[in-house]
Amino acid sequence: MELSGLKKTLNVEVEQLRSEFQELRNTLQQQQEDVTASLRNLVISDLPKVEESVKATDVTKEEDNAKESDEPKVKELAKESDEKVN
C-alpha cells in the first residue's frame, strides 16, 4: 500500500509540474507576442524618420557625386584660364 500512495503522490506532483510548465509556456508565448507587436509598432512609428534620413543621405550623395563629376571640369577650366593669362 505504501508504494501505491507514493505513486499517487508522485502523479499529483507531476500533474502540478505539467500545469505550471504549461502556464509558463503560455506566459512566454504572450510575452513574445507582446514584444513582437511592440517592435512592429516601433518600426512603423520610426519609418517616416528613417525614410527622411535615407532621402537626406541620397541628396547628400547626389551632391557629392555632382561635385566629383564637376571637379575635372573645374580643373580644365582653371587650366584653360591659366593658359589664356600666360
Steps between C-alpha positions, in 0.01 A plus 500: 500500500780741574629470142154577363477813717840619382399441141183708545696781668758493223229511232338800670835680511571417135159639399567817701835542328343447158237759580764750619714442192197551276428828676863602452481412131184704460654796683816481291301479178291802602814696586656410165187617320502824701867565418441425133205739491701769680788463254264522205342815643844647564611429145177641359526814712867548408449426131431864397815609687704230330360590158588867556849401607541284190377783277740744665784254452405451135499877443840530667636217284361662187663830597829323566478319168423827324804661663719209400375505141551878481853484638671406169303774324609757755864392467476520121349847515769611746768364268348677198474820702868475599598440138311809388660712769851379415 
